[in-house]
């Protein structure tokens, strides 16, 4: 990776499917391996899940979430949109967040 600007892509993943079933460690390991094969590396934060809260129809919803990060030089938006759509289907989610920020490696 060059020393110029690149992007940190963060994938916020639920720890349970939209149907309430826990997502197994094997699934997360396979997903991390898939990203590592494509981008040369990935980092996961699975053991200390965060908690997401949001308003939906007058009620407060919540999720336990894990974060997976990948550093990329070029942001391939169609790839990330396609991955998000696939993960939403696979994990029975109405919406997943994949976000990117420009970073400079020091």
PyMOL commands that place a pseudoatom at each C-alpha (Angstrom):
pseudoatom trace, name=CA, resn=UNK, resi=1, chain=A, elem=C, hetatm=0, pos=[0.000, 0.000, 0.000]
pseudoatom trace, name=CA, resn=UNK, resi=2, chain=A, elem=C, hetatm=0, pos=[1.335, 3.460, -0.861]
pseudoatom trace, name=CA, resn=UNK, resi=3, chain=A, elem=C, hetatm=0, pos=[1.993, 6.196, 1.683]
pseudoatom trace, name=CA, resn=UNK, resi=4, chain=A, elem=C, hetatm=0, pos=[-0.582, 8.469, 0.000]
pseudoatom trace, name=CA, resn=UNK, resi=5, chain=A, elem=C, hetatm=0, pos=[-4.274, 8.718, 0.838]
pseudoatom trace, name=CA, resn=UNK, resi=6, chain=A, elem=C, hetatm=0, pos=[-6.281, 5.536, 1.019]
pseudoatom trace, name=CA, resn=UNK, resi=7, chain=A, elem=C, hetatm=0, pos=[-9.606, 4.522, 2.564]
pseudoatom trace, name=CA, resn=UNK, resi=8, chain=A, elem=C, hetatm=0, pos=[-10.637, 2.676, 5.671]
pseudoatom trace, name=CA, resn=UNK, resi=9, chain=A, elem=C, hetatm=0, pos=[-13.852, 0.770, 4.982]
pseudoatom trace, name=CA, resn=UNK, resi=10, chain=A, elem=C, hetatm=0, pos=[-15.881, -0.235, 8.028]
pseudoatom trace, name=CA, resn=UNK, resi=11, chain=A, elem=C, hetatm=0, pos=[-18.593, -2.860, 7.815]
pseudoatom trace, name=CA, resn=UNK, resi=12, chain=A, elem=C, hetatm=0, pos=[-21.047, -2.810, 10.729]
pseudoatom trace, name=CA, resn=UNK, resi=13, chain=A, elem=C, hetatm=0, pos=[-22.480, -6.294, 11.138]
pseudoatom trace, name=CA, resn=UNK, resi=14, chain=A, elem=C, hetatm=0, pos=[-25.188, -7.556, 13.472]
pseudoatom trace, name=CA, resn=UNK, resi=15, chain=A, elem=C, hetatm=0, pos=[-24.371, -10.395, 15.854]
pseudoatom trace, name=CA, resn=UNK, resi=16, chain=A, elem=C, hetatm=0, pos=[-27.859, -11.852, 15.188]
pseudoatom trace, name=CA, resn=UNK, resi=17, chain=A, elem=C, hetatm=0, pos=[-29.840, -12.177, 11.962]
pseudoatom trace, name=CA, resn=UNK, resi=18, chain=A, elem=C, hetatm=0, pos=[-33.006, -10.165, 11.429]
pseudoatom trace, name=CA, resn=UNK, resi=19, chain=A, elem=C, hetatm=0, pos=[-34.818, -13.350, 12.450]
pseudoatom trace, name=CA, resn=UNK, resi=20, chain=A, elem=C, hetatm=0, pos=[-33.071, -13.342, 15.850]
pseudoatom trace, name=CA, resn=UNK, resi=21, chain=A, elem=C, hetatm=0, pos=[-30.682, -16.237, 15.190]
pseudoatom trace, name=CA, resn=UNK, resi=22, chain=A, elem=C, hetatm=0, pos=[-27.089, -15.765, 16.409]
pseudoatom trace, name=CA, resn=UNK, resi=23, chain=A, elem=C, hetatm=0, pos=[-24.525, -15.441, 13.623]
pseudoatom trace, name=CA, resn=UNK, resi=24, chain=A, elem=C, hetatm=0, pos=[-21.869, -18.058, 14.296]
pseudoatom trace, name=CA, resn=UNK, resi=25, chain=A, elem=C, hetatm=0, pos=[-18.157, -17.518, 14.701]
pseudoatom trace, name=CA, resn=UNK, resi=26, chain=A, elem=C, hetatm=0, pos=[-17.609, -19.636, 11.585]
pseudoatom trace, name=CA, resn=UNK, resi=27, chain=A, elem=C, hetatm=0, pos=[-19.596, -17.181, 9.467]
pseudoatom trace, name=CA, resn=UNK, resi=28, chain=A, elem=C, hetatm=0, pos=[-17.503, -14.245, 10.694]
pseudoatom trace, name=CA, resn=UNK, resi=29, chain=A, elem=C, hetatm=0, pos=[-14.268, -16.184, 10.129]
pseudoatom trace, name=CA, resn=UNK, resi=30, chain=A, elem=C, hetatm=0, pos=[-15.342, -17.051, 6.570]
pseudoatom trace, name=CA, resn=UNK, resi=31, chain=A, elem=C, hetatm=0, pos=[-16.277, -13.443, 5.851]
pseudoatom trace, name=CA, resn=UNK, resi=32, chain=A, elem=C, hetatm=0, pos=[-12.938, -12.194, 7.204]
pseudoatom trace, name=CA, resn=UNK, resi=33, chain=A, elem=C, hetatm=0, pos=[-11.119, -14.748, 5.045]
pseudoatom trace, name=CA, resn=UNK, resi=34, chain=A, elem=C, hetatm=0, pos=[-13.106, -13.634, 1.971]
pseudoatom trace, name=CA, resn=UNK, resi=35, chain=A, elem=C, hetatm=0, pos=[-12.071, -9.996, 2.535]
pseudoatom trace, name=CA, resn=UNK, resi=36, chain=A, elem=C, hetatm=0, pos=[-8.462, -10.978, 3.252]
pseudoatom trace, name=CA, resn=UNK, resi=37, chain=A, elem=C, hetatm=0, pos=[-8.306, -12.942, -0.008]
pseudoatom trace, name=CA, resn=UNK, resi=38, chain=A, elem=C, hetatm=0, pos=[-9.655, -9.961, -1.961]
pseudoatom trace, name=CA, resn=UNK, resi=39, chain=A, elem=C, hetatm=0, pos=[-7.808, -7.085, -0.239]
pseudoatom trace, name=CA, resn=UNK, resi=40, chain=A, elem=C, hetatm=0, pos=[-4.772, -8.698, 1.385]
pseudoatom trace, name=CA, resn=UNK, resi=41, chain=A, elem=C, hetatm=0, pos=[-5.986, -8.154, 4.940]
pseudoatom trace, name=CA, resn=UNK, resi=42, chain=A, elem=C, hetatm=0, pos=[-8.925, -7.332, 7.187]
pseudoatom trace, name=CA, resn=UNK, resi=43, chain=A, elem=C, hetatm=0, pos=[-9.456, -6.668, 10.886]
pseudoatom trace, name=CA, resn=UNK, resi=44, chain=A, elem=C, hetatm=0, pos=[-12.444, -7.760, 12.939]
pseudoatom trace, name=CA, resn=UNK, resi=45, chain=A, elem=C, hetatm=0, pos=[-13.751, -6.571, 16.271]
pseudoatom trace, name=CA, resn=UNK, resi=46, chain=A, elem=C, hetatm=0, pos=[-16.050, -9.404, 17.316]
pseudoatom trace, name=CA, resn=UNK, resi=47, chain=A, elem=C, hetatm=0, pos=[-15.410, -10.154, 20.980]
pseudoatom trace, name=CA, resn=UNK, resi=48, chain=A, elem=C, hetatm=0, pos=[-16.536, -6.833, 22.431]
pseudoatom trace, name=CA, resn=UNK, resi=49, chain=A, elem=C, hetatm=0, pos=[-19.590, -6.062, 20.326]
pseudoatom trace, name=CA, resn=UNK, resi=50, chain=A, elem=C, hetatm=0, pos=[-20.960, -2.568, 20.205]
pseudoatom trace, name=CA, resn=UNK, resi=51, chain=A, elem=C, hetatm=0, pos=[-24.590, -1.731, 20.612]
pseudoatom trace, name=CA, resn=UNK, resi=52, chain=A, elem=C, hetatm=0, pos=[-26.577, 0.114, 17.975]
pseudoatom trace, name=CA, resn=UNK, resi=53, chain=A, elem=C, hetatm=0, pos=[-29.808, 1.939, 18.783]
pseudoatom trace, name=CA, resn=UNK, resi=54, chain=A, elem=C, hetatm=0, pos=[-32.216, 3.555, 16.312]
pseudoatom trace, name=CA, resn=UNK, resi=55, chain=A, elem=C, hetatm=0, pos=[-35.810, 4.764, 16.123]
pseudoatom trace, name=CA, resn=UNK, resi=56, chain=A, elem=C, hetatm=0, pos=[-38.235, 2.732, 14.062]
pseudoatom trace, name=CA, resn=UNK, resi=57, chain=A, elem=C, hetatm=0, pos=[-41.970, 3.379, 13.978]
pseudoatom trace, name=CA, resn=UNK, resi=58, chain=A, elem=C, hetatm=0, pos=[-41.994, 5.095, 17.364]
pseudoatom trace, name=CA, resn=UNK, resi=59, chain=A, elem=C, hetatm=0, pos=[-40.032, 2.316, 19.099]
pseudoatom trace, name=CA, resn=UNK, resi=60, chain=A, elem=C, hetatm=0, pos=[-36.348, 2.038, 19.873]
pseudoatom trace, name=CA, resn=UNK, resi=61, chain=A, elem=C, hetatm=0, pos=[-34.662, -0.917, 18.185]
pseudoatom trace, name=CA, resn=UNK, resi=62, chain=A, elem=C, hetatm=0, pos=[-31.247, -2.271, 19.165]
pseudoatom trace, name=CA, resn=UNK, resi=63, chain=A, elem=C, hetatm=0, pos=[-28.568, -4.569, 17.787]
pseudoatom trace, name=CA, resn=UNK, resi=64, chain=A, elem=C, hetatm=0, pos=[-25.337, -5.984, 19.085]
pseudoatom trace, name=CA, resn=UNK, resi=65, chain=A, elem=C, hetatm=0, pos=[-22.842, -5.256, 16.334]
pseudoatom trace, name=CA, resn=UNK, resi=66, chain=A, elem=C, hetatm=0, pos=[-19.380, -6.299, 15.253]
pseudoatom trace, name=CA, resn=UNK, resi=67, chain=A, elem=C, hetatm=0, pos=[-17.103, -4.204, 13.061]
pseudoatom trace, name=CA, resn=UNK, resi=68, chain=A, elem=C, hetatm=0, pos=[-14.892, -5.440, 10.228]
pseudoatom trace, name=CA, resn=UNK, resi=69, chain=A, elem=C, hetatm=0, pos=[-12.350, -3.042, 8.689]
pseudoatom trace, name=CA, resn=UNK, resi=70, chain=A, elem=C, hetatm=0, pos=[-10.451, -3.128, 5.421]
pseudoatom trace, name=CA, resn=UNK, resi=71, chain=A, elem=C, hetatm=0, pos=[-7.900, -0.615, 4.090]
pseudoatom trace, name=CA, resn=UNK, resi=72, chain=A, elem=C, hetatm=0, pos=[-8.060, 0.004, 0.340]
pseudoatom trace, name=CA, resn=UNK, resi=73, chain=A, elem=C, hetatm=0, pos=[-6.227, 2.393, -1.954]
pseudoatom trace, name=CA, resn=UNK, resi=74, chain=A, elem=C, hetatm=0, pos=[-9.135, 2.853, -4.344]
pseudoatom trace, name=CA, resn=UNK, resi=75, chain=A, elem=C, hetatm=0, pos=[-12.761, 2.915, -3.276]
pseudoatom trace, name=CA, resn=UNK, resi=76, chain=A, elem=C, hetatm=0, pos=[-14.746, 0.630, -5.596]
pseudoatom trace, name=CA, resn=UNK, resi=77, chain=A, elem=C, hetatm=0, pos=[-18.256, 1.887, -4.773]
pseudoatom trace, name=CA, resn=UNK, resi=78, chain=A, elem=C, hetatm=0, pos=[-20.132, -0.638, -6.966]
pseudoatom trace, name=CA, resn=UNK, resi=79, chain=A, elem=C, hetatm=0, pos=[-18.329, -3.516, -5.211]
pseudoatom trace, name=CA, resn=UNK, resi=80, chain=A, elem=C, hetatm=0, pos=[-19.224, -2.206, -1.743]
pseudoatom trace, name=CA, resn=UNK, resi=81, chain=A, elem=C, hetatm=0, pos=[-22.866, -1.547, -2.710]
pseudoatom trace, name=CA, resn=UNK, resi=82, chain=A, elem=C, hetatm=0, pos=[-23.118, -5.079, -4.090]
pseudoatom trace, name=CA, resn=UNK, resi=83, chain=A, elem=C, hetatm=0, pos=[-21.539, -6.532, -0.945]
pseudoatom trace, name=CA, resn=UNK, resi=84, chain=A, elem=C, hetatm=0, pos=[-23.948, -4.558, 1.256]
pseudoatom trace, name=CA, resn=UNK, resi=85, chain=A, elem=C, hetatm=0, pos=[-26.956, -5.859, -0.713]
pseudoatom trace, name=CA, resn=UNK, resi=86, chain=A, elem=C, hetatm=0, pos=[-25.651, -9.437, -0.466]
pseudoatom trace, name=CA, resn=UNK, resi=87, chain=A, elem=C, hetatm=0, pos=[-25.077, -9.154, 3.302]
pseudoatom trace, name=CA, resn=UNK, resi=88, chain=A, elem=C, hetatm=0, pos=[-28.537, -7.647, 3.837]
pseudoatom trace, name=CA, resn=UNK, resi=89, chain=A, elem=C, hetatm=0, pos=[-30.079, -10.668, 2.096]
pseudoatom trace, name=CA, resn=UNK, resi=90, chain=A, elem=C, hetatm=0, pos=[-27.775, -13.208, 3.746]
pseudoatom trace, name=CA, resn=UNK, resi=91, chain=A, elem=C, hetatm=0, pos=[-28.287, -11.839, 7.269]
pseudoatom trace, name=CA, resn=UNK, resi=92, chain=A, elem=C, hetatm=0, pos=[-31.998, -10.932, 6.873]
pseudoatom trace, name=CA, resn=UNK, resi=93, chain=A, elem=C, hetatm=0, pos=[-31.410, -7.220, 7.503]
pseudoatom trace, name=CA, resn=UNK, resi=94, chain=A, elem=C, hetatm=0, pos=[-33.408, -4.246, 6.228]
pseudoatom trace, name=CA, resn=UNK, resi=95, chain=A, elem=C, hetatm=0, pos=[-30.238, -2.166, 6.072]
pseudoatom trace, name=CA, resn=UNK, resi=96, chain=A, elem=C, hetatm=0, pos=[-26.549, -2.617, 6.873]
pseudoatom trace, name=CA, resn=UNK, resi=97, chain=A, elem=C, hetatm=0, pos=[-24.004, 0.168, 7.113]
pseudoatom trace, name=CA, resn=UNK, resi=98, chain=A, elem=C, hetatm=0, pos=[-20.762, 0.077, 5.186]
pseudoatom trace, name=CA, resn=UNK, resi=99, chain=A, elem=C, hetatm=0, pos=[-18.887, 3.357, 5.493]
pseudoatom trace, name=CA, resn=UNK, resi=100, chain=A, elem=C, hetatm=0, pos=[-15.535, 4.651, 4.302]
pseudoatom trace, name=CA, resn=UNK, resi=101, chain=A, elem=C, hetatm=0, pos=[-13.266, 7.457, 5.302]
pseudoatom trace, name=CA, resn=UNK, resi=102, chain=A, elem=C, hetatm=0, pos=[-10.144, 8.761, 3.652]
pseudoatom trace, name=CA, resn=UNK, resi=103, chain=A, elem=C, hetatm=0, pos=[-7.024, 8.109, 5.673]
pseudoatom trace, name=CA, resn=UNK, resi=104, chain=A, elem=C, hetatm=0, pos=[-3.344, 8.899, 5.358]
pseudoatom trace, name=CA, resn=UNK, resi=105, chain=A, elem=C, hetatm=0, pos=[-0.943, 6.188, 6.448]
pseudoatom trace, name=CA, resn=UNK, resi=106, chain=A, elem=C, hetatm=0, pos=[1.828, 7.633, 8.570]
for i in range(1, 106): cmd.bond("trace and resi %d" % i, "trace and resi %d" % (i + 1))
show_as sticks, trace
zoom trace
